């Protein structure tokens, strides 16, 4: 089994222990949003994520880079500057978290998808992760 490095918005200027880590196993998108305290709908946040991905993908241009779409709870998302959809829930782990929130807020999903897919235009192997455990009942 090969080791993979997970990143949570760390600023790196060179590959981290290249003899130990095979590739970037996951960039956690929500950490980038939390760092700025901004929703992905804001152009400044989109540019920050884009710049971060550019840096990481350039450093690891010969290896896979996996990006996980934002796995924010509604409590977290509701506090970000620029959030337009304020969803209320009884339990943050079973409510509109991550992909379920992105499905409920398509403008946020589209904004994040636009930023990430710009990396596909470049000859860099970026891969995407979407976590969806199950859909909530709609009653």
N, CA, C and O atoms as CSV, one atom per row, in Angstrom:
chain,resi,resn,atom,element,x,y,z
A,1,UNK,N,N,0.842,-1.183,0.000
A,1,UNK,CA,C,0.000,0.000,0.000
A,1,UNK,C,C,0.884,1.243,0.000
A,1,UNK,O,O,1.857,1.322,0.750
A,2,UNK,N,N,0.546,2.191,-0.830
A,2,UNK,CA,C,1.316,3.427,-0.916
A,2,UNK,C,C,0.668,4.504,-0.052
A,2,UNK,O,O,-0.556,4.615,0.007
A,3,UNK,N,N,1.498,5.286,0.610
A,3,UNK,CA,C,1.005,6.360,1.462
A,3,UNK,C,C,0.539,7.539,0.631
A,3,UNK,O,O,1.110,7.855,-0.413
A,4,UNK,N,N,-0.515,8.182,1.120
A,4,UNK,CA,C,-1.069,9.357,0.461
A,4,UNK,C,C,-1.084,10.505,1.465
A,4,UNK,O,O,-1.322,10.303,2.656
A,5,UNK,N,N,-0.831,11.691,0.974
A,5,UNK,CA,C,-0.825,12.876,1.818
A,5,UNK,C,C,-2.186,13.566,1.728
A,5,UNK,O,O,-2.702,13.782,0.632
A,6,UNK,N,N,-2.764,13.909,2.872
A,6,UNK,CA,C,-4.004,14.681,2.914
A,6,UNK,C,C,-3.662,16.108,3.323
A,6,UNK,O,O,-2.884,16.334,4.251
A,7,UNK,N,N,-4.249,17.058,2.623
A,7,UNK,CA,C,-3.982,18.474,2.911
A,7,UNK,C,C,-5.252,19.177,3.371
A,7,UNK,O,O,-6.350,18.918,2.877
A,8,UNK,N,N,-5.066,20.062,4.323
A,8,UNK,CA,C,-6.176,20.847,4.865
A,8,UNK,C,C,-5.865,22.337,4.755
A,8,UNK,O,O,-6.098,23.103,5.690
A,9,UNK,N,N,-5.341,22.730,3.612
A,9,UNK,CA,C,-5.028,24.136,3.384
A,9,UNK,C,C,-3.620,24.537,3.760
A,9,UNK,O,O,-3.289,25.722,3.745
A,10,UNK,N,N,-2.772,23.556,4.102
A,10,UNK,CA,C,-1.391,23.884,4.452
A,10,UNK,C,C,-0.677,24.516,3.269
A,10,UNK,O,O,-0.875,24.123,2.119
A,11,UNK,N,N,0.136,25.478,3.566
A,11,UNK,CA,C,0.940,26.140,2.534
A,11,UNK,C,C,2.249,25.369,2.402
A,11,UNK,O,O,3.030,25.298,3.350
A,12,UNK,N,N,2.484,24.801,1.242
A,12,UNK,CA,C,3.725,24.073,1.030
A,12,UNK,C,C,4.419,24.634,-0.212
A,12,UNK,O,O,3.773,25.064,-1.167
A,13,UNK,N,N,5.745,24.618,-0.171
A,13,UNK,CA,C,6.532,25.162,-1.279
A,13,UNK,C,C,7.252,24.075,-2.064
A,13,UNK,O,O,7.821,24.334,-3.124
A,14,UNK,N,N,7.222,22.850,-1.530
A,14,UNK,CA,C,7.834,21.712,-2.210
A,14,UNK,C,C,7.096,20.447,-1.794
A,14,UNK,O,O,6.308,20.464,-0.847
A,15,UNK,N,N,7.348,19.361,-2.493
A,15,UNK,CA,C,6.702,18.099,-2.144
A,15,UNK,C,C,7.050,17.725,-0.706
A,15,UNK,O,O,8.179,17.918,-0.256
A,16,UNK,N,N,6.079,17.195,-0.005
A,16,UNK,CA,C,6.256,16.792,1.385
A,16,UNK,C,C,6.683,15.325,1.420
A,16,UNK,O,O,5.946,14.448,0.970
A,17,UNK,N,N,7.850,15.069,1.945
A,17,UNK,CA,C,8.406,13.723,2.058
A,17,UNK,C,C,8.099,12.860,0.833
A,17,UNK,O,O,7.391,11.859,0.943
A,18,UNK,N,N,8.624,13.238,-0.326
A,18,UNK,CA,C,8.298,12.505,-1.558
A,18,UNK,C,C,8.672,11.026,-1.513
A,18,UNK,O,O,8.071,10.223,-2.227
A,19,UNK,N,N,9.648,10.653,-0.693
A,19,UNK,CA,C,10.006,9.248,-0.572
A,19,UNK,C,C,8.975,8.470,0.247
A,19,UNK,O,O,8.957,7.239,0.204
A,20,UNK,N,N,8.130,9.161,0.983
A,20,UNK,CA,C,7.134,8.524,1.850
A,20,UNK,C,C,5.721,8.580,1.265
A,20,UNK,O,O,4.970,7.609,1.353
A,21,UNK,N,N,5.362,9.727,0.664
A,21,UNK,CA,C,4.006,9.908,0.152
A,21,UNK,C,C,3.971,9.783,-1.362
A,21,UNK,O,O,4.713,10.460,-2.073
A,22,UNK,N,N,3.099,8.908,-1.843
A,22,UNK,CA,C,2.985,8.621,-3.272
A,22,UNK,C,C,2.291,9.749,-4.034
A,22,UNK,O,O,2.727,10.109,-5.128
A,23,UNK,N,N,1.226,10.308,-3.478
A,23,UNK,CA,C,0.492,11.392,-4.127
A,23,UNK,C,C,-0.402,12.085,-3.106
A,23,UNK,O,O,-0.437,11.705,-1.935
A,24,UNK,N,N,-1.129,13.109,-3.564
A,24,UNK,CA,C,-2.074,13.808,-2.690
A,24,UNK,C,C,-3.380,13.011,-2.687
A,24,UNK,O,O,-4.114,12.997,-3.675
A,25,UNK,N,N,-3.653,12.359,-1.577
A,25,UNK,CA,C,-4.845,11.527,-1.466
A,25,UNK,C,C,-6.113,12.327,-1.255
A,25,UNK,O,O,-7.204,11.856,-1.575
A,26,UNK,N,N,-5.983,13.549,-0.713
A,26,UNK,CA,C,-7.179,14.370,-0.541
A,26,UNK,C,C,-6.799,15.789,-0.129
A,26,UNK,O,O,-6.037,16.002,0.814
A,27,UNK,N,N,-7.353,16.751,-0.865
A,27,UNK,CA,C,-7.371,18.142,-0.425
A,27,UNK,C,C,-8.784,18.374,0.080
A,27,UNK,O,O,-9.748,18.201,-0.665
A,28,UNK,N,N,-8.910,18.759,1.322
A,28,UNK,CA,C,-10.232,18.965,1.929
A,28,UNK,C,C,-10.716,20.378,1.610
A,28,UNK,O,O,-10.216,21.354,2.170
A,29,UNK,N,N,-11.692,20.480,0.708
A,29,UNK,CA,C,-12.163,21.772,0.240
A,29,UNK,C,C,-12.694,22.685,1.323
A,29,UNK,O,O,-12.528,23.902,1.249
A,30,UNK,N,N,-13.336,22.106,2.334
A,30,UNK,CA,C,-13.940,22.945,3.372
A,30,UNK,C,C,-12.897,23.701,4.184
A,30,UNK,O,O,-13.191,24.777,4.704
A,31,UNK,N,N,-11.701,23.169,4.304
A,31,UNK,CA,C,-10.657,23.853,5.061
A,31,UNK,C,C,-10.218,25.139,4.356
A,31,UNK,O,O,-9.865,26.125,5.003
A,32,UNK,N,N,-10.245,25.114,3.043
A,32,UNK,CA,C,-9.889,26.316,2.296
A,32,UNK,C,C,-10.922,27.418,2.523
A,32,UNK,O,O,-10.567,28.589,2.664
A,33,UNK,N,N,-12.208,27.038,2.556
A,33,UNK,CA,C,-13.269,28.020,2.801
A,33,UNK,C,C,-13.208,28.549,4.227
A,33,UNK,O,O,-13.385,29.744,4.464
A,34,UNK,N,N,-12.956,27.651,5.175
A,34,UNK,CA,C,-12.855,28.068,6.577
A,34,UNK,C,C,-11.693,29.040,6.791
A,34,UNK,O,O,-11.800,29.994,7.561
A,35,UNK,N,N,-10.589,28.780,6.101
A,35,UNK,CA,C,-9.419,29.642,6.285
A,35,UNK,C,C,-9.735,31.095,5.951
A,35,UNK,O,O,-9.268,32.007,6.633
A,36,UNK,N,N,-10.525,31.312,4.907
A,36,UNK,CA,C,-10.904,32.670,4.533
A,36,UNK,C,C,-12.160,33.142,5.248
A,36,UNK,O,O,-12.455,34.337,5.275
A,37,UNK,N,N,-12.903,32.198,5.830
A,37,UNK,CA,C,-14.214,32.479,6.418
A,37,UNK,C,C,-15.160,33.040,5.361
A,37,UNK,O,O,-15.953,33.944,5.623
A,38,UNK,N,N,-15.051,32.470,4.144
A,38,UNK,CA,C,-15.885,32.936,3.035
A,38,UNK,C,C,-16.545,31.755,2.330
A,38,UNK,O,O,-16.012,30.646,2.284
A,39,UNK,N,N,-17.709,32.034,1.790
A,39,UNK,CA,C,-18.419,31.063,0.977
A,39,UNK,C,C,-17.797,31.027,-0.415
A,39,UNK,O,O,-17.263,32.033,-0.883
A,40,UNK,N,N,-17.863,29.889,-1.068
A,40,UNK,CA,C,-17.293,29.716,-2.410
A,40,UNK,C,C,-17.984,30.606,-3.437
A,40,UNK,O,O,-17.476,30.757,-4.548
A,41,UNK,N,N,-19.115,31.192,-3.101
A,41,UNK,CA,C,-19.813,32.092,-4.018
A,41,UNK,C,C,-19.045,33.399,-4.233
A,41,UNK,O,O,-19.228,34.061,-5.255
A,42,UNK,N,N,-18.201,33.769,-3.292
A,42,UNK,CA,C,-17.465,35.026,-3.403
A,42,UNK,C,C,-16.259,34.868,-4.336
A,42,UNK,O,O,-15.507,33.902,-4.210
A,43,UNK,N,N,-16.070,35.793,-5.256
A,43,UNK,CA,C,-14.932,35.714,-6.185
A,43,UNK,C,C,-13.578,35.609,-5.480
A,43,UNK,O,O,-12.689,34.905,-5.961
A,44,UNK,N,N,-13.409,36.294,-4.353
A,44,UNK,CA,C,-12.131,36.221,-3.633
A,44,UNK,C,C,-11.868,34.812,-3.103
A,44,UNK,O,O,-10.725,34.358,-3.087
A,45,UNK,N,N,-12.916,34.127,-2.672
A,45,UNK,CA,C,-12.778,32.752,-2.203
A,45,UNK,C,C,-12.474,31.824,-3.379
A,45,UNK,O,O,-11.629,30.936,-3.271
A,46,UNK,N,N,-13.158,32.031,-4.493
A,46,UNK,CA,C,-12.904,31.217,-5.679
A,46,UNK,C,C,-11.455,31.367,-6.124
A,46,UNK,O,O,-10.816,30.382,-6.494
A,47,UNK,N,N,-10.933,32.588,-6.092
A,47,UNK,CA,C,-9.551,32.819,-6.502
A,47,UNK,C,C,-8.580,32.150,-5.539
A,47,UNK,O,O,-7.568,31.593,-5.964
A,48,UNK,N,N,-8.882,32.200,-4.243
A,48,UNK,CA,C,-8.039,31.567,-3.234
A,48,UNK,C,C,-7.959,30.058,-3.474
A,48,UNK,O,O,-6.871,29.484,-3.453
A,49,UNK,N,N,-9.096,29.422,-3.699
A,49,UNK,CA,C,-9.127,27.974,-3.957
A,49,UNK,C,C,-8.386,27.655,-5.251
A,49,UNK,O,O,-7.605,26.706,-5.313
A,50,UNK,N,N,-8.634,28.444,-6.266
A,50,UNK,CA,C,-7.962,28.249,-7.561
A,50,UNK,C,C,-6.439,28.363,-7.405
A,50,UNK,O,O,-5.701,27.529,-7.931
A,51,UNK,N,N,-5.973,29.377,-6.696
A,51,UNK,CA,C,-4.536,29.566,-6.486
A,51,UNK,C,C,-3.934,28.406,-5.693
A,51,UNK,O,O,-2.837,27.936,-5.996
A,52,UNK,N,N,-4.667,27.952,-4.675
A,52,UNK,CA,C,-4.185,26.828,-3.873
A,52,UNK,C,C,-4.058,25.574,-4.736
A,52,UNK,O,O,-3.039,24.884,-4.687
A,53,UNK,N,N,-5.084,25.283,-5.519
A,53,UNK,CA,C,-5.037,24.113,-6.397
A,53,UNK,C,C,-3.928,24.231,-7.431
A,53,UNK,O,O,-3.244,23.251,-7.725
A,54,UNK,N,N,-3.749,25.420,-7.982
A,54,UNK,CA,C,-2.652,25.639,-8.937
A,54,UNK,C,C,-1.304,25.299,-8.307
A,54,UNK,O,O,-0.474,24.625,-8.916
A,55,UNK,N,N,-1.100,25.773,-7.086
A,55,UNK,CA,C,0.175,25.528,-6.394
A,55,UNK,C,C,0.384,24.040,-6.159
A,55,UNK,O,O,1.437,23.498,-6.495
A,56,UNK,N,N,-0.610,23.379,-5.585
A,56,UNK,CA,C,-0.476,21.957,-5.257
A,56,UNK,C,C,-0.337,21.121,-6.528
A,56,UNK,O,O,0.508,20.229,-6.593
A,57,UNK,N,N,-1.150,21.402,-7.523
A,57,UNK,CA,C,-1.094,20.632,-8.770
A,57,UNK,C,C,0.224,20.856,-9.503
A,57,UNK,O,O,0.707,19.951,-10.183
A,58,UNK,N,N,0.806,22.024,-9.381
A,58,UNK,CA,C,2.110,22.277,-9.999
A,58,UNK,C,C,3.208,21.488,-9.294
A,58,UNK,O,O,4.083,20.917,-9.945
A,59,UNK,N,N,3.160,21.456,-7.967
A,59,UNK,CA,C,4.156,20.703,-7.210
A,59,UNK,C,C,4.053,19.200,-7.477
A,59,UNK,O,O,5.062,18.497,-7.528
A,60,UNK,N,N,2.829,18.725,-7.646
A,60,UNK,CA,C,2.572,17.294,-7.838
A,60,UNK,C,C,2.107,17.007,-9.261
A,60,UNK,O,O,1.223,16.178,-9.475
A,61,UNK,N,N,2.699,17.687,-10.223
A,61,UNK,CA,C,2.249,17.574,-11.617
A,61,UNK,C,C,2.446,16.183,-12.203
A,61,UNK,O,O,1.810,15.841,-13.199
A,62,UNK,N,N,3.303,15.388,-11.612
A,62,UNK,CA,C,3.542,14.035,-12.123
A,62,UNK,C,C,2.812,12.966,-11.317
A,62,UNK,O,O,3.066,11.773,-11.482
A,63,UNK,N,N,1.897,13.404,-10.441
A,63,UNK,CA,C,1.178,12.468,-9.575
A,63,UNK,C,C,-0.294,12.863,-9.488
A,63,UNK,O,O,-0.682,13.962,-9.882
A,64,UNK,N,N,-1.101,11.946,-8.964
A,64,UNK,CA,C,-2.525,12.241,-8.780
A,64,UNK,C,C,-2.719,13.240,-7.646
A,64,UNK,O,O,-2.008,13.218,-6.641
A,65,UNK,N,N,-3.697,14.112,-7.836
A,65,UNK,CA,C,-4.129,15.033,-6.786
A,65,UNK,C,C,-5.644,14.868,-6.674
A,65,UNK,O,O,-6.377,15.063,-7.643
A,66,UNK,N,N,-6.098,14.506,-5.475
A,66,UNK,CA,C,-7.534,14.310,-5.227
A,66,UNK,C,C,-8.073,15.507,-4.453
A,66,UNK,O,O,-7.478,15.949,-3.470
A,67,UNK,N,N,-9.214,16.024,-4.917
A,67,UNK,CA,C,-9.873,17.162,-4.261
A,67,UNK,C,C,-11.241,16.697,-3.785
A,67,UNK,O,O,-12.027,16.157,-4.563
A,68,UNK,N,N,-11.523,16.909,-2.503
A,68,UNK,CA,C,-12.847,16.585,-1.962
A,68,UNK,C,C,-13.680,17.855,-1.903
A,68,UNK,O,O,-13.281,18.847,-1.293
A,69,UNK,N,N,-14.832,17.811,-2.539
A,69,UNK,CA,C,-15.741,18.954,-2.476
A,69,UNK,C,C,-16.071,19.250,-1.022
A,69,UNK,O,O,-16.034,18.360,-0.172
A,70,UNK,N,N,-16.392,20.497,-0.745
A,70,UNK,CA,C,-16.601,20.985,0.622
A,70,UNK,C,C,-17.542,20.093,1.413
A,70,UNK,O,O,-18.650,19.778,0.980
A,71,UNK,N,N,-17.074,19.705,2.559
A,71,UNK,CA,C,-17.834,18.835,3.459
A,71,UNK,C,C,-18.268,19.665,4.671
A,71,UNK,O,O,-18.057,19.274,5.819
A,72,UNK,N,N,-18.873,20.808,4.391
A,72,UNK,CA,C,-19.305,21.719,5.453
A,72,UNK,C,C,-20.632,21.272,6.058
A,72,UNK,O,O,-21.523,20.798,5.354
A,73,UNK,N,N,-20.744,21.431,7.370
A,73,UNK,CA,C,-22.062,21.288,7.983
A,73,UNK,C,C,-22.796,22.607,7.764
A,73,UNK,O,O,-22.178,23.610,7.408
A,74,UNK,N,N,-24.089,22.612,7.972
A,74,UNK,CA,C,-24.841,23.863,7.824
A,74,UNK,C,C,-24.429,24.887,8.875
A,74,UNK,O,O,-24.415,26.087,8.600
A,75,UNK,N,N,-24.098,24.430,10.062
A,75,UNK,CA,C,-23.639,25.345,11.098
A,75,UNK,C,C,-22.396,26.091,10.617
A,75,UNK,O,O,-22.280,27.302,10.805
A,76,UNK,N,N,-21.462,25.359,9.990
A,76,UNK,CA,C,-20.256,25.991,9.460
A,76,UNK,C,C,-20.583,26.900,8.278
A,76,UNK,O,O,-20.125,28.041,8.222
A,77,UNK,N,N,-21.366,26.398,7.346
A,77,UNK,CA,C,-21.691,27.163,6.136
A,77,UNK,C,C,-22.471,28.430,6.472
A,77,UNK,O,O,-22.260,29.473,5.852
A,78,UNK,N,N,-23.358,28.345,7.437
A,78,UNK,CA,C,-24.172,29.501,7.801
A,78,UNK,C,C,-23.341,30.651,8.368
A,78,UNK,O,O,-23.784,31.799,8.351
A,79,UNK,N,N,-22.145,30.355,8.868
A,79,UNK,CA,C,-21.273,31.381,9.458
A,79,UNK,C,C,-20.339,32.030,8.439
A,79,UNK,O,O,-19.726,33.056,8.735
A,80,UNK,N,N,-20.223,31.453,7.253
A,80,UNK,CA,C,-19.295,31.984,6.264
A,80,UNK,C,C,-19.847,33.253,5.620
A,80,UNK,O,O,-21.034,33.338,5.303
A,81,UNK,N,N,-18.978,34.226,5.433
A,81,UNK,CA,C,-19.357,35.458,4.742
A,81,UNK,C,C,-19.722,35.101,3.302
A,81,UNK,O,O,-18.981,34.387,2.627
A,82,UNK,N,N,-20.856,35.598,2.841
A,82,UNK,CA,C,-21.274,35.362,1.471
A,82,UNK,C,C,-22.258,34.218,1.297
A,82,UNK,O,O,-22.720,33.966,0.184
A,83,UNK,N,N,-22.588,33.517,2.383
A,83,UNK,CA,C,-23.564,32.426,2.295
A,83,UNK,C,C,-24.937,33.009,2.018
A,83,UNK,O,O,-25.361,33.951,2.688
A,84,UNK,N,N,-25.637,32.454,1.031
A,84,UNK,CA,C,-26.969,32.942,0.669
A,84,UNK,C,C,-28.076,32.028,1.186
A,84,UNK,O,O,-29.164,32.498,1.518
A,85,UNK,N,N,-27.805,30.735,1.257
A,85,UNK,CA,C,-28.791,29.749,1.722
A,85,UNK,C,C,-28.466,29.353,3.149
A,85,UNK,O,O,-27.462,28.687,3.402
A,86,UNK,N,N,-29.318,29.763,4.087
A,86,UNK,CA,C,-29.128,29.396,5.482
A,86,UNK,C,C,-30.087,28.273,5.811
A,86,UNK,O,O,-31.292,28.485,5.948
A,87,UNK,N,N,-29.537,27.069,5.937
A,87,UNK,CA,C,-30.350,25.896,6.209
A,87,UNK,C,C,-30.253,25.549,7.684
A,87,UNK,O,O,-29.180,25.625,8.283
A,88,UNK,N,N,-31.374,25.170,8.258
A,88,UNK,CA,C,-31.424,24.793,9.661
A,88,UNK,C,C,-31.600,23.282,9.729
A,88,UNK,O,O,-32.273,22.685,8.888
A,89,UNK,N,N,-30.990,22.672,10.737
A,89,UNK,CA,C,-31.108,21.222,10.882
A,89,UNK,C,C,-31.022,20.846,12.344
A,89,UNK,O,O,-30.512,21.604,13.169
A,90,UNK,N,N,-31.526,19.666,12.652
A,90,UNK,CA,C,-31.512,19.196,14.034
A,90,UNK,C,C,-30.173,18.586,14.440
A,90,UNK,O,O,-29.761,18.703,15.594
A,91,UNK,N,N,-29.497,17.938,13.497
A,91,UNK,CA,C,-28.241,17.270,13.803
A,91,UNK,C,C,-27.270,17.463,12.644
A,91,UNK,O,O,-27.547,17.015,11.531
A,92,UNK,N,N,-26.140,18.121,12.882
A,92,UNK,CA,C,-25.242,18.458,11.777
A,92,UNK,C,C,-24.639,17.264,11.049
A,92,UNK,O,O,-24.311,17.379,9.868
A,93,UNK,N,N,-24.484,16.136,11.707
A,93,UNK,CA,C,-23.899,14.982,11.033
A,93,UNK,C,C,-24.881,14.251,10.130
A,93,UNK,O,O,-24.468,13.573,9.190
A,94,UNK,N,N,-26.169,14.381,10.403
A,94,UNK,CA,C,-27.159,13.672,9.613
A,94,UNK,C,C,-27.980,14.599,8.724
A,94,UNK,O,O,-28.886,14.149,8.024
A,95,UNK,N,N,-27.672,15.864,8.751
A,95,UNK,CA,C,-28.431,16.842,7.982
A,95,UNK,C,C,-27.809,17.108,6.622
A,95,UNK,O,O,-27.253,16.208,5.993
A,96,UNK,N,N,-27.906,18.333,6.183
A,96,UNK,CA,C,-27.390,18.738,4.876
A,96,UNK,C,C,-25.907,19.039,4.995
A,96,UNK,O,O,-25.499,20.194,5.111
A,97,UNK,N,N,-25.117,17.993,4.964
A,97,UNK,CA,C,-23.660,18.114,5.082
A,97,UNK,C,C,-23.032,17.689,3.760
A,97,UNK,O,O,-23.486,16.740,3.122
A,98,UNK,N,N,-21.987,18.399,3.359
A,98,UNK,CA,C,-21.234,17.987,2.181
A,98,UNK,C,C,-22.058,17.989,0.909
A,98,UNK,O,O,-22.655,19.003,0.545
A,99,UNK,N,N,-22.089,16.852,0.236
A,99,UNK,CA,C,-22.779,16.746,-1.048
A,99,UNK,C,C,-24.272,17.018,-0.912
A,99,UNK,O,O,-24.878,17.600,-1.812
A,100,UNK,N,N,-24.869,16.606,0.198
A,100,UNK,CA,C,-26.305,16.899,0.390
A,100,UNK,C,C,-26.530,18.406,0.417
A,100,UNK,O,O,-27.519,18.892,-0.132
A,101,UNK,N,N,-25.628,19.148,1.048
A,101,UNK,CA,C,-25.760,20.611,1.060
A,101,UNK,C,C,-25.555,21.166,-0.345
A,101,UNK,O,O,-26.282,22.064,-0.770
A,102,UNK,N,N,-24.568,20.638,-1.067
A,102,UNK,CA,C,-24.317,21.119,-2.423
A,102,UNK,C,C,-25.513,20.849,-3.337
A,102,UNK,O,O,-25.808,21.648,-4.226
A,103,UNK,N,N,-26.196,19.737,-3.123
A,103,UNK,CA,C,-27.405,19.451,-3.908
A,103,UNK,C,C,-28.537,20.415,-3.540
A,103,UNK,O,O,-29.339,20.794,-4.394
A,104,UNK,N,N,-28.595,20.806,-2.269
A,104,UNK,CA,C,-29.633,21.736,-1.820
A,104,UNK,C,C,-29.299,23.183,-2.208
A,104,UNK,O,O,-30.194,24.026,-2.279
A,105,UNK,N,N,-28.034,23.470,-2.457
A,105,UNK,CA,C,-27.569,24.815,-2.815
A,105,UNK,C,C,-26.792,24.738,-4.129
A,105,UNK,O,O,-25.564,24.827,-4.126
A,106,UNK,N,N,-27.490,24.573,-5.241
A,106,UNK,CA,C,-26.802,24.345,-6.515
A,106,UNK,C,C,-25.865,25.469,-6.942
A,106,UNK,O,O,-24.910,25.224,-7.679
A,107,UNK,N,N,-26.120,26.698,-6.492
A,107,UNK,CA,C,-25.211,27.786,-6.863
A,107,UNK,C,C,-23.839,27.607,-6.210
A,107,UNK,O,O,-22.818,27.938,-6.813
A,108,UNK,N,N,-23.812,27.088,-4.987
A,108,UNK,CA,C,-22.546,26.802,-4.323
A,108,UNK,C,C,-21.823,25.651,-5.024
A,108,UNK,O,O,-20.612,25.705,-5.236
A,109,UNK,N,N,-22.574,24.622,-5.378
A,109,UNK,CA,C,-21.985,23.488,-6.093
A,109,UNK,C,C,-21.387,23.946,-7.419
A,109,UNK,O,O,-20.265,23.576,-7.765
A,110,UNK,N,N,-22.140,24.746,-8.149
A,110,UNK,CA,C,-21.672,25.218,-9.458
A,110,UNK,C,C,-20.411,26.071,-9.319
A,110,UNK,O,O,-19.484,25.953,-10.120
A,111,UNK,N,N,-20.382,26.924,-8.303
A,111,UNK,CA,C,-19.214,27.780,-8.090
A,111,UNK,C,C,-17.978,26.938,-7.774
A,111,UNK,O,O,-16.902,27.179,-8.322
A,112,UNK,N,N,-18.132,25.961,-6.898
A,112,UNK,CA,C,-16.986,25.113,-6.550
A,112,UNK,C,C,-16.575,24.246,-7.739
A,112,UNK,O,O,-15.385,24.062,-7.995
A,113,UNK,N,N,-17.551,23.719,-8.458
A,113,UNK,CA,C,-17.253,22.908,-9.638
A,113,UNK,C,C,-16.512,23.725,-10.696
A,113,UNK,O,O,-15.575,23.227,-11.321
A,114,UNK,N,N,-16.923,24.962,-10.895
A,114,UNK,CA,C,-16.247,25.820,-11.879
A,114,UNK,C,C,-14.785,26.041,-11.520
A,114,UNK,O,O,-13.914,26.001,-12.389
A,115,UNK,N,N,-14.517,26.273,-10.248
A,115,UNK,CA,C,-13.137,26.504,-9.809
A,115,UNK,C,C,-12.303,25.245,-10.022
A,115,UNK,O,O,-11.200,25.310,-10.564
A,116,UNK,N,N,-12.826,24.111,-9.598
A,116,UNK,CA,C,-12.067,22.865,-9.660
A,116,UNK,C,C,-11.878,22.387,-11.096
A,116,UNK,O,O,-10.804,21.899,-11.449
A,117,UNK,N,N,-12.898,22.519,-11.917
A,117,UNK,CA,C,-12.780,21.999,-13.283
A,117,UNK,C,C,-11.826,22.813,-14.139
A,117,UNK,O,O,-11.392,22.338,-15.188
A,118,UNK,N,N,-11.491,24.020,-13.722
A,118,UNK,CA,C,-10.470,24.778,-14.456
A,118,UNK,C,C,-9.140,24.037,-14.436
A,118,UNK,O,O,-8.319,24.211,-15.337
A,119,UNK,N,N,-8.920,23.204,-13.406
A,119,UNK,CA,C,-7.690,22.414,-13.338
A,119,UNK,C,C,-7.689,21.303,-14.385
A,119,UNK,O,O,-6.624,20.849,-14.803
A,120,UNK,N,N,-8.873,20.862,-14.811
A,120,UNK,CA,C,-8.947,19.798,-15.821
A,120,UNK,C,C,-8.452,20.283,-17.179
A,120,UNK,O,O,-8.022,19.478,-18.005
A,121,UNK,N,N,-8.507,21.571,-17.412
A,121,UNK,CA,C,-8.055,22.136,-18.681
A,121,UNK,C,C,-6.543,21.988,-18.806
A,121,UNK,O,O,-6.007,21.895,-19.910
A,122,UNK,N,N,-5.868,21.966,-17.669
A,122,UNK,CA,C,-4.408,21.855,-17.647
A,122,UNK,C,C,-4.033,20.367,-17.667
A,122,UNK,O,O,-4.836,19.520,-17.275
A,123,UNK,N,N,-2.836,20.054,-18.115
A,123,UNK,CA,C,-2.415,18.648,-18.154
A,123,UNK,C,C,-1.962,18.131,-16.783
A,123,UNK,O,O,-0.867,17.586,-16.646
A,124,UNK,N,N,-2.817,18.309,-15.776
A,124,UNK,CA,C,-2.503,17.887,-14.412
A,124,UNK,C,C,-3.582,16.905,-13.971
A,124,UNK,O,O,-4.769,17.195,-14.121
A,125,UNK,N,N,-3.201,15.757,-13.435
A,125,UNK,CA,C,-4.190,14.742,-13.066
A,125,UNK,C,C,-4.909,15.039,-11.751
A,125,UNK,O,O,-4.530,14.505,-10.709
A,126,UNK,N,N,-5.943,15.888,-11.787
A,126,UNK,CA,C,-6.734,16.149,-10.577
A,126,UNK,C,C,-7.964,15.249,-10.623
A,126,UNK,O,O,-8.602,15.100,-11.665
A,127,UNK,N,N,-8.283,14.658,-9.486
A,127,UNK,CA,C,-9.413,13.740,-9.363
A,127,UNK,C,C,-10.363,14.326,-8.318
A,127,UNK,O,O,-9.943,15.074,-7.436
A,128,UNK,N,N,-11.629,13.982,-8.426
A,128,UNK,CA,C,-12.634,14.573,-7.538
A,128,UNK,C,C,-13.272,13.532,-6.637
A,128,UNK,O,O,-13.494,12.392,-7.045
A,129,UNK,N,N,-13.567,13.937,-5.398
A,129,UNK,CA,C,-14.269,13.101,-4.431
A,129,UNK,C,C,-15.568,13.786,-4.030
A,129,UNK,O,O,-15.591,14.971,-3.696
A,130,UNK,N,N,-16.643,13.015,-4.072
A,130,UNK,CA,C,-17.943,13.467,-3.583
A,130,UNK,C,C,-18.409,12.433,-2.566
A,130,UNK,O,O,-18.504,11.251,-2.896
A,131,UNK,N,N,-18.697,12.845,-1.357
A,131,UNK,CA,C,-19.202,11.920,-0.360
A,131,UNK,C,C,-20.700,12.131,-0.185
A,131,UNK,O,O,-21.159,13.240,0.090
A,132,UNK,N,N,-21.449,11.053,-0.351
A,132,UNK,CA,C,-22.887,11.089,-0.111
A,132,UNK,C,C,-23.266,9.747,0.491
A,132,UNK,O,O,-23.356,8.744,-0.217
A,133,UNK,N,N,-23.489,9.731,1.806
A,133,UNK,CA,C,-23.801,8.480,2.474
A,133,UNK,C,C,-25.217,8.021,2.188
A,133,UNK,O,O,-25.434,6.850,1.878
A,134,UNK,N,N,-26.169,8.906,2.285
A,134,UNK,CA,C,-27.558,8.588,1.950
A,134,UNK,C,C,-28.340,9.897,1.883
A,134,UNK,O,O,-27.919,10.925,2.415
A,135,UNK,N,N,-29.461,9.831,1.232
A,135,UNK,CA,C,-30.314,11.009,1.145
A,135,UNK,C,C,-31.256,11.027,2.353
A,135,UNK,O,O,-31.672,9.983,2.854
A,136,UNK,N,N,-31.571,12.215,2.795
A,136,UNK,CA,C,-32.501,12.374,3.916
A,136,UNK,C,C,-33.931,12.215,3.413
A,136,UNK,O,O,-34.232,12.558,2.269
A,137,UNK,N,N,-34.814,11.693,4.267
A,137,UNK,CA,C,-36.222,11.642,3.884
A,137,UNK,C,C,-36.756,13.070,3.635
A,137,UNK,O,O,-36.344,14.009,4.316
A,138,UNK,N,N,-37.644,13.227,2.690
A,138,UNK,CA,C,-38.136,14.564,2.348
A,138,UNK,C,C,-39.523,14.839,2.892
A,138,UNK,O,O,-40.262,15.635,2.314
A,139,UNK,N,N,-39.893,14.200,3.987
A,139,UNK,CA,C,-41.238,14.432,4.539
A,139,UNK,C,C,-41.323,15.637,5.386
A,139,UNK,O,O,-42.392,15.949,5.911
